[in-house]
Amino acid sequence: MLNRRSDSPAEKVVEVVQRLLAERSINRPICSDDNLREVGLTSLDMVNLMLSVEAEFDLEIPEIEITPANFRSISTVSSLVTVLLLNNR
């Protein structure tokens, strides 16, 4: 049995995105830099992604940070979460 460390913010963001993709029946592999809109997520999906990220990390994303650029890819969401978690310490 492997002793697994706790999930990093990036790993948790991947899980959130994968759940959302599964709910939308989007079954293609994606990379962390793939544009989530091009993968198939709609504007409503992006709102759900934002809400899911807030719930997963128990944080509130400031309105100024709710931009298409911050939710473009898994990488950009992970970066946003990392910054917010550091600022909330």
C-alpha positions in Angstrom: 0.0 0.0 0.0 1.4 3.4 -1.0 1.4 6.2 1.5 -0.2 9.0 -0.5 0.2 12.6 0.6 -2.8 14.8 0.7 -4.0 16.1 -2.7 -2.4 19.3 -3.8 -4.6 22.2 -4.9 -3.7 21.3 -8.5 -4.8 17.7 -8.1 -8.1 18.8 -6.5 -8.7 21.2 -9.3 -8.2 18.4 -11.8 -10.7 16.3 -9.9 -13.3 19.1 -9.9 -12.9 19.6 -13.6 -13.0 15.9 -14.3 -16.3 15.6 -12.3 -17.8 18.5 -14.3 -16.7 17.0 -17.6 -18.2 13.6 -16.6 -21.5 15.3 -15.7 -21.5 16.8 -19.2 -20.6 13.5 -20.8 -17.3 14.9 -22.2 -15.1 11.8 -22.3 -12.0 13.1 -24.0 -8.6 13.3 -22.3 -7.5 16.9 -21.6 -4.2 18.5 -20.6 -3.8 21.1 -17.9 -3.4 23.8 -20.5 -6.3 22.9 -22.7 -8.9 25.7 -23.1 -11.9 24.4 -21.2 -14.3 26.2 -23.5 -12.8 24.4 -26.5 -13.1 21.1 -24.6 -16.8 21.7 -24.5 -17.7 23.6 -21.3 -20.4 26.3 -21.7 -20.7 29.6 -19.9 -23.1 27.9 -17.3 -20.5 25.1 -16.9 -17.9 27.7 -16.1 -20.1 29.2 -13.4 -20.6 25.8 -12.0 -16.8 25.3 -12.1 -16.3 28.5 -10.1 -18.9 27.4 -7.5 -17.4 23.9 -7.3 -13.9 25.3 -6.8 -15.2 27.6 -4.0 -16.9 24.7 -2.3 -14.0 22.3 -2.7 -11.5 24.7 -1.2 -13.9 26.5 1.2 -13.0 29.9 -0.1 -14.7 32.8 -1.8 -13.3 33.9 -5.1 -13.2 37.7 -5.2 -15.4 39.2 -7.9 -12.4 40.9 -9.5 -10.8 37.4 -10.0 -13.9 35.9 -11.7 -12.5 36.4 -15.2 -12.4 34.2 -18.3 -8.6 34.2 -18.1 -8.6 32.7 -14.6 -10.9 29.9 -15.7 -9.5 29.2 -19.1 -7.7 26.0 -18.2 -6.9 23.7 -15.3 -3.6 25.4 -15.0 -5.1 28.9 -14.7 -7.7 27.7 -12.1 -5.0 26.0 -10.1 -2.8 29.1 -10.1 -5.8 31.2 -8.9 -6.6 28.8 -6.1 -3.0 28.6 -5.0 -2.8 32.4 -4.8 -6.1 32.7 -2.9 -5.1 29.9 -0.4 -1.8 31.7 0.3 -3.6 35.0 0.8 -6.1 33.4 3.2 -3.4 32.2 5.6 
